[in-house]
């Protein structure tokens, strides 16, 4: 993948898809498909124009995907060229006309622009699709607006998926994403409590930053480590039975596998919510509950074989 930075200009004539692409969900994939189609028919180079951070300055903004994850997904879905805009003060003060002239015409060398129908741009989000079409007509640049996509009667958007994940509704969220939501990070040494209980767990030092996490609770998951897939059951939470902490922890127990993976990079995919996190009264009580959780997870995988598609 070729990644362009703020100091570069593209010499080839391009078809540019503009957006945050947070999650690279089913709606984004339709937009990408249109970009590839236009690029092929007009003999243009397809380029995704995206942003380092979100254009809307929201307090404690959470993302479905951090930038490296977003780039990983874009590449998986066929994107070879990405331009990343950094939203500094000068950038945010651009009028729609300035953005079009500076970014789309001069920097992207665009002959076609593809956006979602709700696309807004320029200072105060004052530009919309009609503004873009007007500016495109003056510069002989094709502008295409892709309608919002609906899946099972639900309009696909990053914000809708965000809410589903926060509520633990992983199956609905994954349907809109088009792949299982994931958290990436590294497996680190924990306190070994799970091993003492007979259920060794891998502690995930996740690359969180501003990434949304599923609500606290236990989930059916699968892990991707060094190219291998491990079925698992995962707890997201504070581990109230044994610890007093305000830091959310992610601990996953691999089903039918006992292996040392400390220090390995992990991508943990969330499939189904099992139950809320509970403070248990005894080790026996928690052991019995974990046995039940693993039984539920194994039953899930018997009915739903892992189809790794990311």
Secondary structure, 3 states (H helix, E strand, C coil): CEEECCCCCCCCCEEEEECCCCCCCHHHHHHHHHHHHHHHHHCCEEEEEEECCCCCCCCCCCECCCHHHHHHHHHHCCCCEEEEECCCHHHHCCCHHHHHHHHHHHHCCEEEEEEECCCCECHHHCECHHHHHHHHHHHCCEEEEECCCEECCEECCHHHHHHHHHCCCHHHHHHHHCCCCEEEEEEECCCCHHHHCCCCCEEEEECCCCECCCCCEEEEEEEEECCEEEEEEEEEECCCCCCCCCCCEEEEEECCCCCCCCCCEEEEEEEEEEECCCCCCCHHHHHHHHHHHHHHHHHHHHHCCCCCCC
